[in-house]
């Protein structure tokens, strides 16, 4: 049977299901790959950025996790903080960093049983509606480790409160990378976020095959709650408001992209004109250099002619001093009698 469930990509729907402790335990247990036995939503921690900026939705949890103690090998409960941040638009990482910085400085995150002021260990979870670079896996874990100078892992003391107070692990979920993948428990849980299941006529609804989850009581519970959300008129109105908001953002981004494209074209045109002017300037420079070379060549010729004229004049004066008259000199040198006379003046 195909269920028509509310699309948890919407903040209102996501908040609705995460407010349910059973669902939040199901999702967080799958993400952490650990048994979450208790979840407490931090008070007043639902946060939406103002509607004139990109949407980012945040929820803070204090989760009690049951796991084996590394020394005694016994099951023990410990509290960790989970900072879950959801965005469906390609958002600057600065927003994430600013929020994490606020959590590090929040005194409420300091353990009450620690005289040295150690903080609860923290895990940052990012649910992204966009792809991250070339990372192909839909879910990646970024876990810190402790190393010595030679790069070897230091096994003892990894969970030392001092270390955990100053570092945190991260889980990054790329919703567009899911695309029907159900290879493990986590992907099964996250399949309710898979946008490839959107209804063709109503993007606020996902079409989920109930038969694939019949053996999983927690997943069936989540699907039934999402089905109820899809039938809730107030929930639908909240989703409509989000659609209008995203439409406004898309229109704004489209206008910005159009202006950027026009500016890019103008820049290219200006660059082409600059290149053409540069070419003309180079051509003029070449012509100027050619004219300068010709001027230099003419000057050299003038100097050569001047030298020959001086030499001829000296010859005329020498012949005249040896007793030859102007007519004889003119006949000998091949110049006119007037030119000879002029040279002797």
N, C-alpha and C positions, 0 to 999 in steps of 0.2 A: 504494500500500500504506500502511495506517495503522500507524504505530509507536506503541507504548505506552512512553513515556519517563518517567523520574523527574522530578518537578516541582521545578525549581531554586528555587522560592520557599522551600524548606526550606534551613536553614543547612548541614546535612550534605551535601546534594546540591550546593549552590552552592560550598562549599569543595572538593568532589570535582572539579568541572569546572574551577574556577579554578586548581587546583594543576597542571593540565595546561598547559604553556607554549603549545602551539599554540592551545588554546581561549582562554586569557587574551589572547594576541596578537590573535586574531580579534575578541574582544569589545572590547578596548581600542582597536584600530585603528578599529573602526566608531564608537566613542564619540568618539574624538579627531579623526576624519576625517583621520588621518595614518597613514603606514606605521610600524608598530611592529616593529622588526627584532629586538628582544631584550627579554625581560621577566625580571626577577629579583624573586622574592617576598622581601620583607624578613624576616629571621629573627625568629621568635617574635612575629609580628605578627597571627596569628589571634587575634581577641579576641571573646569573647562576654561580655556583661554577666552578672552572676549571675542565677540563675533566679528570684529574687524581685522582679526588676524587668522592665521592658519589654525585649524582645529587640532587640539591635542587633549586627550582625555587621560586622567591619571587616577589611580586608586592605590592606596597604601594598605598593606595587610601585615598583621603580625601572625605568622603561621607557626603552629607547634608541629615539628617534624619528628617522626620516630625513626631512629636509625641505630645501627650497631656502633657501640663504643669501640674505638680502635684498640684500646688497651684491655678492657674486660671482655670484649666481644658480646656484651649484653645489650639488649635493646634499651635505649634511653631516649627521652624526649628533650628537645631543645627548641628554643624560640629563635626564629630568623625573621628579618624584615624583608618584605617583597614590595619593591617599588615597581608597579605595573604602569607602563606608559603606552598609550595607543594613539597612533596617528595614521590617517589614510591618505595623507598628502606628503610629498617629498619635503620634509622639514629640515631646517638647519640643525645640526647636532648641538649647536650652542644652547638651544632650548632644553635639550636633555641634560646637558652638563650643568646648566644653571639650576635645574630642579634637583639634580643629585647633590650639588653643592649645598642647597638648602637643607637636604636631609642629613648630610654629614654634620651640619652645624645645629641641628635640632636637638635640644636637650632631652626631648621625650624619647629619643632613640638610644639614650644611655641606660645601661642595665642598672636597675635599682639595687641589685645584690652585689655590685662591684664597687669596692672602696676606691679603686684606682680610676674609676670613670670609664671603664671599657664600654664599647657600644655593642649592640646586637649585630651579629653578622648580617650582611645585606646582599640580596640578589636583585639585580635590575632586569626586568623583563620588558622587551620592546615588541609590541605587535604592530607590524608595519604593513601598510597597504601598498607599498611600492618595493621594488627590487633594490638590493644593495650591491652595486657594482657587478662583478662577475661571479658572485657566490651563487652556486647552483642549488645547494641544499636548502630546503624550505625552513629548516630550524638549525641554528648553529649555537654552540655553547662556548663562551669565552671564560675560561677558568684560570684564576691566578694560581701560581705555585711558588714554592720556596726553593731557592738554589744557593749553592755555595759559590765560592770564587771560580771554581773550575767548571761550573755549569751543571753540577750534579744535583739532583733533587734531594732536598733535606726532608726526610720522611717524618722525623720526630719534631713535634711542635708546629706542624702545618696549621692546625686549628687553634693555635695560641691566640687568646683574646686580643693581645696587642696587635698582632698581624691582621686579624679579622676586623678590627676596629678601623683600620686604615686602608683596606682594600675591599673590593667586592667583585663577585662574579656576575656575568651577564648572559642572558638568553635572548637571541634575536630571532624573531619569527617573520618570515616573508610570506604573507598571505598569497600573493600572486604565484608563488612557487608550489603551492599545494596541488592544484589542478587534478583532483581525483586520487591523489596518492594516499593510500592507507596501508602502510607497510609495518606499522608498529602502533603501540597504544597511544602515543602522543598524536600521531597523524590521524588516528581514528577520532580522538577528542577534537582536534582542530578541524576536522572535516566539516563541522557545522559552520565554519567561517569561510569555506571554499566558495569563492565568488563565481566559479564556473558552473555552480548549481543554481544561479539566479534564474528566476522565472522570466521567460521571454517577454512578457507583457508588463511585469511588475517587479522592478529591481529591489523593492522593499521585502520581497519574499524569496526564500530559497526552497527548492523542491528536493526533499530528502526521502530516500527509500527507507521506510521504517523497518523493512525485513532485515536489513543489514545490521541492525542494532538490537534485535529482539533478545539476544543472549546477554545483553549488557544493561542491567537495571539502571545504573547511573546515567548512561547515555539516553535511555528511554525517558528518564525523568527530565533530562535537559531538553529533549525534543518536545515533550509535552508542555514544558514551560514556554518554550519558543513558539509553540502553536498557540498557546493562550495569548502571548504577546501580539501575534499577528491578528488576533480577533479583537484586541482591545482598541477602542476608538481613540482614547487619549494617547495611547502609544503610537497609533497611526498618525495622529496630528503632530506629535513630536518628530516623527520621521519625516513628515512633509516639511516641517520647518527646517530640518537639516538639509533636505533636498534643495529647498530654496536658497539656503546659505551656500551650499556647494555650487549651485548654479550661478550664484552671484560671483563666487570665486573663479569659476571656470570662465565666465564672461570677462571678468577683470583680467585673468591671465591671458585669455585670447586677445584682448585689446592690447595688453602689454607686449605679447609676442608679435602682434601685427605691427605695432610701433617699432619694436626692435628690428623687425624684418625690413621695414621702410628705412629706418636709420642705417641699417647695414647696407642696403642698396645704395643709399645716398653716399655713404662712406666709400663704397666701391667705386661709384661714379667719380667722386672727388679724387680718389686715388688714381683712377684712370686719367683724369685731367692733369693731375700732378705729374704722372708719368709722361704724358704727352708734352707738357710744358718742359719737363726735364729733358726729353728727347730734342725738342726745339732749341732749348738752351744749349745742349751739347752740340747740335748742328751749327748754331750761331758761333759757338766757341771754336768749332773746327774751321768755319769760314774766316773767323777773325784771325786764327793762327795762320791760315793759308795766305791771307792778305798781308799779315806781318812778315811771312817768309818772302813774299813777292817784294815788299818794301825793302827788306834787307838785301835781296838780290839786286834790285835797282840801285840801292845805295852802293853796293859793291861795284856795280858796273860804272856808276858815276865816279867812284874813286879811281877805278882803273883808267877811265877816260881822262880824268884829271892828271893822273900820273903820266899817261902817254902825251898829253898836251904839254906838260912841263918838260918832258924829255925832248919833244920836238922843238920846243922853244929854246932849250939849251943848245940843240944841234944848230939851229938857225943862227944863234948868237956866235957860236964857235966858227961857223963857215964865214960869217960876216967879218969876224975878227981876223980871219986868215986872208982877207982881201977880196972875197967874192961879193959881187953886187947883188941887189935884191932879185934881179931877173934870173941870174945864174942860180941863186939859192932856190927860187921858186921852181925852176926847171929840175933841179937836183932832188928836192924833197917832194915834189908833186903837189905843192899847195900853191895858191894864187899869190901874186905879187903883193896884193893888198894885205893878205894874211901875214906875209913875211914882214911887211912894213909895220904892221900892228905889233908883232912880236918883238921888234927891235926898239919900240918906243919905251 
